[in-house]
Amino acid sequence: MTDAQMNGFDTLQVHAGTEPDPATGARQVPIYQTTAYVFKDADHAARLFNLEEVGYIYSRLTNPTVGALANRICALEGGAGAVCTSSGHAAQIMALYPLMMPGCNIVASTRLYGGTYTQFTQVFKRFGWSCTFVDFDDTAAVEAAIDDNTRAIFCESIANPGGYITDLDAIAAIADKAGLPLVVDNTSASPYLCQPIAHGATLVVHSTTKYLTGNGTVTGGAIVDSGKFDWSASGKFPSLSEPEPAYHGINFHGALGAMAFTFHSIAIGLRDLGMTMNPQAAHYTLMGIETLSLRMQKHTTNAQKVAEWLEGHDKVERVTYAGLTSSPYHDRGKRICPRGTGGLFTVTLAGGYDACVGLVNNLKLFSHVANLGDTRSLIIHSASTTHRQLSDEQRAAAGAASNVVRLSIGIEDADDIIADLKQALAAV
């Protein structure tokens, strides 16, 4: 069967993008631990470098193990092409690189992972880029923030840390009206819970480190292109729509159509930025994805049970889980994430900062780490760690105030997770 003939998510997560190794018959994707690949002859090498033939040149650009992972993630997201990178942060820069020039800006949600906020405010300056942050629940404000120099709109499907659900359909409509690509970080949802391309996204980025790998072993990132955006329509994306001097004058969109962005990301992005995923990391992530749907179902059912229990605790002021009927994002969650609203949410404690520190220090089953999406239940106090570099106002807007802890609910027995929280809260 080809990928196009596979309809079920569970089938795609095991089979998409791969086949038995043609040389050995190996059923699992081998780790191709090689730097370079032998060309058949001089003409073959020239065709590869001219993008006239698809193949392998050098592992900074392409590798069979990494390529298999990219193909599988692409199939799960319903995209046209995909590229894997060394981390989720690398994926974000790589996704924007073909779109931006000095003086350009993006419009981004205020509800973002703290490291993304820092990347967009500090690293962007070194490229001559800028970012305008807007509450994406205020669609009029999103429209008003767009100007002639805006080149993309950026948000998270399920925002980290609060588990807020973005109305992707509404934001995509704004992006379409403005002739701009919508870039969606789908890390917290995974393609099992949300497929942003189906809601109008142009590009989807992932930190594959999280739910896609699922076991806390390797870092990685991915970019999936919908293949639906017309890069030539507005003249705003010359690196894709005009002769590109960085690659002997090729017009990527004119020559490659729906695959323009993907090939640009390989031929120029990976070549020049070098944000390459290593084949062992790809191998671990491929194995993790084989159980993605099973894990996400367990993460979600556990999170629902734990959130409901926490909401009734007298030391808890608020739980932000969109699966709760009390959440303002409950109905939106059913529309954007029909299989469930994930395993990530925040808890506001009545005792403030000190109570948060006490909870973190007294938990036994939970791991106190700067990660999410592991099979293990994880906790972190975002205000003093991942969002420490933000001001108090910025942390509050992001859902990471000083009296808030972030929980990433694992796949353990839900009663054991609750028991650990119960004893830790009693000690606060």
C-alpha positions as CSV (number, residue, x, y, z in Angstrom):
1,M,0.0,0.0,0.0
2,T,1.1,3.6,-0.7
3,D,0.7,6.3,1.9
4,A,-2.2,7.7,-0.2
5,Q,-4.1,4.3,0.2
6,M,-3.7,4.4,4.0
7,N,-6.6,6.1,5.7
8,G,-6.4,5.3,9.4
9,F,-4.2,7.3,11.7
10,D,-3.1,4.2,13.5
11,T,-2.0,2.6,10.2
12,L,-0.1,5.8,9.1
13,Q,1.8,6.2,12.3
14,V,3.3,2.7,11.9
15,H,3.7,2.5,8.1
16,A,3.7,5.9,6.5
17,G,6.9,7.0,4.7
18,T,8.7,3.8,5.1
19,E,9.1,0.4,3.5
20,P,11.4,-2.6,4.1
21,D,15.0,-1.7,3.4
22,P,15.6,-2.6,-0.3
23,A,19.1,-3.9,0.3
24,T,18.6,-6.1,3.4
25,G,14.8,-6.4,3.8
26,A,15.1,-4.9,7.3
27,R,11.6,-4.2,8.6
28,Q,12.5,-1.4,11.0
29,V,14.0,1.7,9.4
30,P,17.8,1.3,9.6
31,I,20.0,4.0,11.1
32,Y,22.0,5.3,8.1
33,Q,25.0,6.5,10.0
34,T,26.9,8.0,7.1
35,T,28.0,11.5,6.2
36,A,28.0,11.2,2.4
37,Y,26.6,9.1,-0.5
38,V,28.4,7.9,-3.6
39,F,27.2,9.3,-6.8
40,K,26.6,7.0,-9.8
41,D,28.6,9.3,-12.1
42,A,29.2,13.0,-12.7
43,D,25.8,13.5,-14.4
44,H,24.0,11.9,-11.5
45,A,25.7,14.3,-9.1
46,A,24.8,17.3,-11.3
47,R,21.2,16.3,-11.5
48,L,21.0,16.0,-7.7
49,F,22.5,19.4,-7.1
50,N,20.2,20.9,-9.8
51,L,17.2,19.5,-8.0
52,E,16.3,17.6,-11.2
53,E,16.4,14.3,-9.3
54,V,15.6,13.4,-5.7
55,G,18.3,11.6,-3.8
56,Y,21.0,11.8,-1.2
57,I,24.1,14.1,-1.4
58,Y,25.3,14.8,2.1
59,S,23.7,14.2,5.5
60,R,23.5,17.8,6.5
61,L,20.9,18.0,3.8
62,T,19.3,14.6,3.5
63,N,19.6,11.2,5.2
64,P,17.4,8.1,4.6
65,T,16.5,7.7,8.3
66,V,15.7,11.3,8.8
67,G,13.8,11.4,5.5
68,A,11.6,8.5,6.6
69,L,10.7,10.4,9.7
70,A,9.9,13.5,7.7
71,N,7.7,11.5,5.4
72,R,5.8,10.0,8.3
73,I,5.2,13.2,10.1
74,C,4.1,14.8,6.8
75,A,1.5,12.0,6.3
76,L,0.2,12.4,9.8
77,E,-0.3,16.1,9.3
78,G,-1.7,15.8,5.9
79,G,1.0,17.9,4.3
80,A,2.8,18.0,0.9
81,G,6.3,17.9,2.2
82,A,8.3,18.0,5.4
83,V,11.8,18.6,6.8
84,C,13.3,17.5,10.1
85,T,15.6,19.7,12.2
86,S,17.8,19.4,15.2
87,S,15.2,20.9,17.6
88,G,11.9,22.6,17.8
89,H,13.6,26.0,18.0
90,A,15.5,25.2,14.9
91,A,12.3,24.3,13.1
92,Q,10.8,27.7,14.0
93,I,13.8,29.6,12.5
94,M,13.9,27.4,9.5
95,A,10.2,27.8,8.9
96,L,10.5,31.6,8.8
97,Y,13.9,31.8,7.1
98,P,12.5,31.7,3.5
99,L,9.8,34.2,4.3
100,M,11.7,37.0,6.1
101,M,14.1,39.8,5.2
102,P,15.6,42.6,7.4
103,G,12.7,44.9,8.3
104,C,10.0,42.3,8.1
105,N,7.9,41.2,11.0
106,I,5.5,38.5,12.1
107,V,2.3,38.7,14.2
108,A,2.4,36.1,17.0
109,S,0.1,35.0,19.9
110,T,0.9,36.2,23.4
111,R,0.3,32.7,24.6
112,L,3.6,31.0,23.6
113,Y,6.3,28.9,25.2
114,G,8.8,31.2,27.0
115,G,11.7,30.1,24.8
116,T,9.8,31.0,21.7
117,Y,9.0,34.4,23.2
118,T,12.7,35.0,23.8
119,Q,13.6,33.7,20.3
120,F,11.0,36.1,18.7
121,T,12.1,39.1,20.8
122,Q,15.9,38.7,21.1
123,V,17.2,36.4,18.4
124,F,15.0,38.1,15.7
125,K,16.8,41.4,16.3
126,R,20.0,39.8,15.0
127,F,18.3,39.0,11.8
128,G,16.7,42.4,11.5
129,W,13.3,40.9,12.1
130,S,10.6,41.8,14.6
131,C,7.5,40.4,16.2
132,T,4.2,42.0,17.3
133,F,2.5,40.0,20.1
134,V,-1.3,40.0,20.2
135,D,-4.0,38.2,22.2
136,F,-5.3,35.8,19.5
137,D,-8.7,35.6,21.2
138,D,-9.1,39.2,20.0
139,T,-9.3,38.7,16.2
140,A,-9.7,42.4,15.5
141,A,-6.4,43.0,17.2
142,V,-4.8,40.3,15.1
143,E,-6.0,42.0,11.9
144,A,-4.9,45.5,13.2
145,A,-1.4,44.2,14.0
146,I,-0.7,43.2,10.3
147,D,1.1,45.8,8.2
148,D,2.9,45.9,4.9
149,N,6.0,44.3,6.3
150,T,4.2,41.4,8.0
151,R,5.3,38.1,6.5
152,A,3.6,35.5,8.7
153,I,1.2,34.8,11.5
154,F,2.3,32.5,14.3
155,C,0.5,30.6,17.1
156,E,0.4,27.3,19.0
157,S,-2.6,25.0,18.5
158,I,-2.6,24.1,22.2
159,A,-0.6,26.8,23.9
160,N,2.2,26.0,26.3
161,P,2.0,26.3,29.3
162,G,-1.7,26.9,29.8
163,G,-3.3,24.4,27.4
164,Y,-5.3,27.2,25.8
165,I,-6.9,26.3,22.4
166,T,-6.3,28.7,19.5
167,D,-9.2,29.2,17.1
168,L,-7.2,28.2,14.1
169,D,-10.1,28.6,11.7
170,A,-10.6,32.2,12.6
171,I,-6.9,33.0,12.5
172,A,-6.5,31.2,9.2
173,A,-9.3,33.4,7.7
174,I,-7.4,36.5,8.8
175,A,-4.2,35.1,7.3
176,D,-5.9,34.3,4.0
177,K,-7.5,37.8,3.8
178,A,-4.0,39.3,4.3
179,G,-2.3,36.9,1.8
180,L,0.0,35.6,4.6
181,P,1.1,32.2,5.7
182,L,-0.2,30.9,9.0
183,V,2.5,29.0,10.9
184,V,1.2,26.8,13.7
185,D,3.3,25.1,16.4
186,N,1.5,21.8,16.9
187,T,3.8,20.4,19.6
188,S,1.4,20.3,22.5
189,A,-1.4,18.7,20.5
190,S,0.4,16.3,18.2
191,P,-1.2,15.5,14.8
192,Y,-3.4,12.9,16.6
193,L,-5.3,15.6,18.5
194,C,-5.1,18.4,16.0
195,Q,-4.2,18.7,12.3
196,P,-3.7,22.5,11.7
197,I,-3.5,22.2,7.9
198,A,-7.2,21.0,7.9
199,H,-8.0,24.3,9.7
200,G,-6.2,26.4,7.2
201,A,-2.5,26.5,8.4
202,T,0.2,26.9,5.8
203,L,3.1,25.5,7.8
204,V,3.1,23.3,10.9
205,V,6.1,23.1,13.2
206,H,6.9,20.6,15.9
207,S,9.4,20.0,18.7
208,T,9.5,16.3,18.0
209,T,11.3,16.1,21.4
210,K,7.9,16.1,23.0
211,Y,4.9,13.9,22.3
212,L,6.1,12.6,18.9
213,T,9.1,10.9,20.5
214,G,7.3,10.6,23.8
215,N,10.1,9.1,25.9
216,G,12.4,12.0,26.8
217,T,15.4,10.6,24.9
218,V,16.3,12.9,22.0
219,T,15.7,16.4,20.7
220,G,14.4,17.2,17.3
221,G,12.1,19.4,15.2
222,A,10.0,19.2,12.1
223,I,8.4,21.6,9.6
224,V,5.4,20.4,7.5
225,D,4.3,22.4,4.5
226,S,0.7,22.2,3.3
227,G,1.7,22.8,-0.3
228,K,-1.3,25.1,-0.7
229,F,0.1,28.6,-0.4
230,D,0.8,30.7,-3.5
231,W,4.2,32.1,-2.8
232,S,4.2,34.0,-6.1
233,A,0.9,35.9,-5.6
234,S,2.0,38.9,-3.7
235,G,5.7,39.5,-4.4
236,K,6.4,39.4,-0.7
237,F,8.4,36.1,-0.7
238,P,11.1,36.6,-3.3
239,S,13.3,33.8,-2.0
240,L,10.6,31.4,-3.1
241,S,9.0,33.2,-6.0
242,E,12.0,34.9,-7.8
243,P,15.4,33.7,-9.0
244,E,17.3,32.8,-5.8
245,P,20.9,33.9,-5.9
246,A,21.8,31.5,-3.1
247,Y,21.0,28.6,-5.3
248,H,22.3,29.5,-8.8
249,G,19.2,31.5,-9.7
250,I,16.5,28.8,-9.4
251,N,12.9,30.0,-9.0
252,F,11.8,27.5,-6.4
253,H,8.0,28.1,-6.7
254,G,8.1,28.3,-10.5
255,A,10.2,25.1,-10.8
256,L,8.8,23.0,-7.9
257,G,5.3,24.2,-7.3
258,A,3.7,22.7,-4.1
259,M,7.1,21.4,-3.1
260,A,8.9,24.8,-3.3
261,F,9.1,25.4,0.4
262,T,10.3,21.9,1.3
263,F,13.1,21.9,-1.3
264,H,14.1,25.5,-0.3
265,S,14.3,24.3,3.3
266,I,16.6,21.5,2.3
267,A,18.7,23.1,-0.4
268,I,19.2,26.5,1.4
269,G,17.9,26.2,5.0
270,L,19.7,23.0,6.0
271,R,22.6,23.7,3.8
272,D,23.3,27.2,5.1
273,L,22.0,27.1,8.7
274,G,23.0,23.5,9.4
275,M,20.2,22.7,11.8
276,T,20.3,19.0,11.0
277,M,18.7,16.2,12.8
278,N,21.0,13.2,13.4
279,P,19.8,9.7,12.2
280,Q,19.8,8.2,15.7
281,A,17.4,10.9,16.9
282,A,15.2,10.2,13.9
283,H,15.2,6.5,14.7
284,Y,14.1,7.0,18.3
285,T,11.3,9.3,17.1
286,L,10.1,6.9,14.4
287,M,9.7,4.3,17.1
288,G,7.9,6.7,19.4
289,I,5.4,7.7,16.7
290,E,4.4,4.1,16.3
291,T,2.4,4.3,19.6
292,L,1.4,8.0,19.3
293,S,-2.3,7.5,19.2
294,L,-2.3,5.0,22.1
295,R,-0.2,7.4,24.3
296,M,-2.2,10.5,23.4
297,Q,-5.5,8.8,24.3
298,K,-4.0,7.9,27.7
299,H,-2.5,11.3,28.3
300,T,-5.8,12.9,27.5
301,T,-8.0,10.6,29.7
302,N,-5.5,10.9,32.5
303,A,-5.4,14.7,32.2
304,Q,-9.2,14.9,32.3
305,K,-9.4,12.9,35.5
306,V,-6.6,14.8,37.2
307,A,-7.9,18.2,36.2
308,E,-11.3,17.4,37.5
309,W,-9.9,16.3,40.8
310,L,-7.6,19.4,41.1
311,E,-10.5,21.7,40.3
312,G,-12.3,20.6,43.4
313,H,-9.3,21.0,45.7
314,D,-9.5,23.8,48.3
315,K,-5.8,24.8,47.7
316,V,-6.4,25.3,44.0
317,E,-7.8,28.5,42.6
318,R,-7.9,27.6,39.0
319,V,-7.2,24.8,36.5
320,T,-6.8,25.8,32.8
321,Y,-7.5,22.5,31.2
322,A,-9.8,22.9,28.1
323,G,-11.4,19.6,28.8
324,L,-13.2,21.0,31.8
325,T,-16.7,22.3,31.2
326,S,-15.8,25.4,33.2
327,S,-13.1,26.3,30.7
328,P,-13.9,29.1,28.3
329,Y,-12.1,27.0,25.7
330,H,-14.2,23.9,26.2
331,D,-16.4,24.2,23.1
332,R,-13.5,25.4,20.9
333,G,-11.5,22.5,22.1
334,K,-14.1,20.1,20.8
335,R,-13.9,21.7,17.4
336,I,-10.2,22.1,17.1
337,C,-9.2,19.0,19.0
338,P,-12.1,16.6,18.6
339,R,-10.1,13.6,20.1
340,G,-9.3,15.5,23.3
341,T,-7.4,18.5,24.5
342,G,-4.1,16.9,25.4
343,G,-2.2,16.3,28.6
344,L,-0.9,19.8,29.3
345,F,-2.4,22.5,31.6
346,T,-1.6,24.9,34.4
347,V,-2.7,25.0,38.0
348,T,-3.1,28.3,40.0
349,L,-2.4,27.8,43.7
350,A,-4.1,29.8,46.4
351,G,-0.8,30.0,48.4
352,G,1.0,31.8,45.6
353,Y,4.7,31.5,44.7
354,D,5.6,29.7,47.9
355,A,2.9,27.1,47.5
356,C,4.1,26.4,44.0
357,V,7.6,25.8,45.2
358,G,6.3,23.6,48.0
359,L,4.2,21.5,45.6
360,V,7.2,21.0,43.2
361,N,9.5,20.0,46.1
362,N,7.0,17.5,47.7
363,L,6.0,15.5,44.6
364,K,7.4,12.0,44.4
365,L,5.9,10.5,41.2
366,F,6.2,13.6,39.1
367,S,9.5,14.6,37.7
368,H,10.6,18.2,38.0
369,V,12.1,18.8,34.5
370,A,12.0,21.4,31.7
371,N,10.2,19.2,29.3
372,L,6.7,18.0,28.4
373,G,5.1,15.2,26.4
374,D,6.9,12.4,28.2
375,T,5.3,9.1,29.2
376,R,6.1,10.3,32.8
377,S,4.1,13.0,34.6
378,L,6.1,16.2,34.7
379,I,5.9,19.5,36.6
380,I,7.6,22.8,36.4
381,H,7.2,26.3,37.9
382,S,7.3,28.3,34.6
383,A,7.7,31.7,36.2
384,S,11.1,30.8,37.7
385,T,12.3,28.6,34.8
386,T,11.1,28.5,31.3
387,H,9.4,31.9,31.4
388,R,11.9,33.5,33.8
389,Q,13.2,36.0,31.2
390,L,9.8,37.6,30.8
391,S,8.4,40.5,32.8
392,D,5.5,39.9,35.2
393,E,3.1,41.3,32.7
394,Q,4.4,39.1,29.9
395,R,4.3,36.0,32.1
396,A,0.7,36.7,33.1
397,A,-0.3,37.1,29.4
398,A,1.4,33.8,28.6
399,G,-0.4,32.0,31.4
400,A,2.8,31.6,33.5
401,A,2.3,33.9,36.5
402,S,4.3,33.3,39.7
403,N,1.4,31.4,41.4
404,V,1.1,28.9,38.5
405,V,2.6,25.5,37.9
406,R,2.5,23.6,34.6
407,L,1.6,19.9,34.6
408,S,2.3,17.5,31.8
409,I,0.3,14.5,32.7
410,G,1.9,11.1,31.8
411,I,0.5,7.7,31.1
412,E,0.8,6.2,34.6
413,D,-2.3,5.1,36.5
414,A,-4.4,8.2,37.0
415,D,-5.1,7.3,40.6
416,D,-1.4,7.2,41.4
417,I,-1.0,10.6,39.8
418,I,-3.8,12.0,41.9
419,A,-2.4,10.4,45.1
420,D,1.0,12.0,44.5
421,L,-0.7,15.4,44.0
422,K,-2.8,14.9,47.1
423,Q,0.1,14.2,49.4
424,A,2.2,17.0,48.0
425,L,-0.7,19.6,48.3
426,A,-1.3,18.4,51.9
427,A,2.4,19.3,52.7
428,V,2.1,22.8,51.2
